[in-house]
């Protein structure tokens, strides 16, 4: 095939040999080959999705000074490891810093390379358990009870791109917060 590169491998789904035609950096076609002389340790599978990436190769997604070029580098590094989509995850922080962080993340989505790999953001805290031993590396001075009004400000700063939030479910405020999240399409994780 003219201008089409070929890769021969084993399909992760069927275990059968396949030929993948690539043109212009995109998959052109996939077909079973029936050949048995394919490398037995080269498998092909869809890209991986990671819903919690706090940072990668020197890029911290909770950095208040995060720039789009740093996001682009992190995307390229994750892509090279097989992670084709991920949620940059933001840790517990002050209200002012969370607003700044989400504005920076939202701004980075103007870059097509970033946007293609980042379908949304994950807020891990500040609504997590204040119990010693449960909050891990999160600064306890910024841990607080869930507030829908506060979260709405983060969602606005994020351009509506917060897709997951991790909270502690045992407070009186948590149940109503969880209901509002799920009705607005935000996935809630327990933390």
C-alpha positions as CSV (number, residue, x, y, z in Angstrom):
1,X,0.0,0.0,0.0
2,X,1.4,3.3,-1.1
3,X,2.2,5.7,1.8
4,X,0.8,3.3,4.4
5,X,3.1,1.9,7.1
6,X,2.3,-1.6,8.4
7,X,2.6,-3.0,11.9
8,X,2.1,-6.7,12.5
9,X,1.1,-7.8,16.0
10,X,-1.3,-9.8,18.1
11,X,-4.7,-8.4,18.9
12,X,-5.3,-8.1,22.7
13,X,-9.0,-9.0,22.1
14,X,-8.8,-12.0,19.8
15,X,-5.2,-13.2,20.4
16,X,-4.9,-13.5,16.6
17,X,-2.3,-11.9,14.3
18,X,-3.3,-8.5,12.8
19,X,-1.9,-6.1,10.3
20,X,-2.4,-2.4,11.2
21,X,-2.1,0.1,8.3
22,X,-1.0,3.6,9.4
23,X,-1.2,6.7,7.2
24,X,-0.4,10.2,8.4
25,X,0.0,9.1,11.9
26,X,-3.5,7.6,12.1
27,X,-4.8,4.1,11.9
28,X,-6.0,3.5,8.3
29,X,-7.2,0.0,8.7
30,X,-6.9,-3.2,10.8
31,X,-7.2,-6.7,9.4
32,X,-6.5,-10.2,10.6
33,X,-3.5,-11.6,8.7
34,X,-3.7,-15.3,9.5
35,X,0.1,-15.3,9.5
36,X,1.8,-17.2,12.3
37,X,5.2,-15.6,11.9
38,X,4.2,-12.5,14.0
39,X,6.2,-11.5,17.0
40,X,4.6,-13.4,19.9
41,X,5.3,-10.6,22.4
42,X,4.0,-7.6,20.4
43,X,0.4,-6.9,21.3
44,X,-1.8,-4.1,20.2
45,X,-4.7,-2.6,22.3
46,X,-6.6,0.6,22.6
47,X,-4.9,3.4,24.6
48,X,-5.2,3.5,28.3
49,X,-7.4,5.9,30.3
50,X,-6.2,7.1,33.7
51,X,-8.7,9.0,35.8
52,X,-6.2,10.1,38.4
53,X,-2.8,11.6,37.3
54,X,-1.5,14.1,39.8
55,X,1.5,14.9,37.6
56,X,4.0,13.2,35.3
57,X,7.7,13.6,34.6
58,X,8.2,16.8,36.4
59,X,4.8,18.4,35.7
60,X,2.6,18.9,38.7
61,X,-1.1,19.5,37.8
62,X,-1.7,21.3,41.1
63,X,0.9,23.9,40.3
64,X,-0.6,27.4,40.4
65,X,1.9,28.5,37.7
66,X,1.2,25.6,35.3
67,X,1.7,26.6,31.7
68,X,0.2,25.0,28.5
69,X,3.6,23.9,27.2
70,X,4.2,21.9,30.4
71,X,0.8,20.3,29.9
72,X,1.8,19.5,26.3
73,X,5.0,17.8,27.5
74,X,3.1,15.8,30.1
75,X,0.6,14.7,27.5
76,X,3.4,13.6,25.2
77,X,5.1,11.7,28.0
78,X,1.9,9.9,29.0
79,X,1.0,9.1,25.4
80,X,4.5,7.5,25.0
81,X,3.6,5.2,27.9
82,X,0.3,4.2,26.3
83,X,-2.0,6.5,28.3
84,X,-4.0,8.3,25.6
85,X,-6.5,10.0,27.8
86,X,-6.4,11.1,31.4
87,X,-7.8,13.4,34.1
88,X,-5.2,15.9,35.5
89,X,-5.9,15.6,39.2
90,X,-5.8,18.6,41.5
91,X,-5.1,18.1,45.2
92,X,-6.5,19.8,48.2
93,X,-5.5,23.4,48.3
94,X,-6.7,26.9,49.3
95,X,-9.8,28.3,47.6
96,X,-7.7,31.0,45.8
97,X,-5.2,28.5,44.6
98,X,-7.8,26.0,43.4
99,X,-9.4,28.7,41.3
100,X,-6.1,29.6,39.8
101,X,-5.2,26.0,39.1
102,X,-8.5,25.3,37.3
103,X,-8.2,28.4,35.2
104,X,-4.7,27.3,34.1
105,X,-5.9,23.8,33.3
106,X,-8.9,25.1,31.4
107,X,-6.6,27.5,29.5
108,X,-4.4,24.5,28.5
109,X,-7.4,22.9,26.7
110,X,-7.1,25.6,24.0
111,X,-4.1,23.5,22.8
112,X,-5.4,20.7,20.5
113,X,-2.7,18.2,21.6
114,X,-3.8,18.7,25.3
115,X,-7.5,18.7,24.5
116,X,-7.2,15.4,22.5
117,X,-5.9,13.6,25.6
118,X,-7.6,15.5,28.5
119,X,-11.4,14.9,28.5
120,X,-11.8,16.6,31.9
121,X,-10.3,17.2,35.4
122,X,-10.4,15.4,38.7
123,X,-10.7,17.4,42.0
124,X,-9.2,15.2,44.7
125,X,-10.3,17.0,47.9
126,X,-10.5,19.5,49.6
127,X,-13.7,17.7,50.7
128,X,-11.9,14.5,52.0
129,X,-11.6,13.0,55.4
130,X,-9.8,15.1,58.0
131,X,-8.9,11.9,60.0
132,X,-5.2,11.5,60.5
133,X,-3.9,8.7,58.3
134,X,-6.8,9.1,55.8
135,X,-5.8,12.2,54.0
136,X,-2.3,11.1,52.9
137,X,-0.3,13.9,51.4
138,X,-3.1,16.4,51.4
139,X,-2.5,19.5,53.6
140,X,-4.9,19.1,56.5
141,X,-5.2,22.9,56.9
142,X,-7.2,23.1,53.6
143,X,-9.5,20.1,54.2
144,X,-13.1,21.2,54.6
145,X,-16.7,20.0,54.3
146,X,-18.3,19.9,50.9
147,X,-19.8,23.1,49.6
148,X,-21.8,23.1,46.4
149,X,-21.4,26.9,46.1
150,X,-17.6,26.6,46.3
151,X,-17.5,23.7,43.9
152,X,-19.6,25.6,41.4
153,X,-16.9,28.3,41.4
154,X,-14.2,25.7,40.7
155,X,-16.3,24.2,37.9
156,X,-16.7,27.7,36.4
157,X,-13.0,28.3,36.6
158,X,-12.4,24.9,35.0
159,X,-14.7,25.8,32.1
160,X,-17.2,23.1,33.2
161,X,-14.5,20.5,32.8
162,X,-14.4,18.9,36.3
163,X,-15.6,15.4,35.6
164,X,-14.7,13.7,38.9
165,X,-14.5,14.8,42.5
166,X,-13.2,12.8,45.5
167,X,-15.0,13.5,48.7
168,X,-15.5,12.0,52.2
169,X,-19.1,10.8,52.3
170,X,-19.7,10.8,56.1
171,X,-20.4,14.5,56.7
172,X,-24.0,15.8,56.8
173,X,-23.3,18.0,53.8
174,X,-22.0,15.1,51.7
175,X,-25.2,13.5,50.6
176,X,-26.7,16.6,49.1
177,X,-23.4,17.5,47.5
178,X,-23.2,14.0,46.0
179,X,-26.7,14.3,44.6
180,X,-25.9,17.6,43.0
181,X,-22.7,16.2,41.5
182,X,-24.3,13.2,40.0
183,X,-27.3,15.2,38.6
184,X,-24.8,17.5,36.9
185,X,-22.8,14.6,35.4
186,X,-19.8,14.7,37.8
187,X,-18.6,11.3,39.0
188,X,-18.0,11.1,42.8
189,X,-15.3,9.0,44.3
190,X,-14.9,8.2,48.0
191,X,-11.8,9.6,49.8
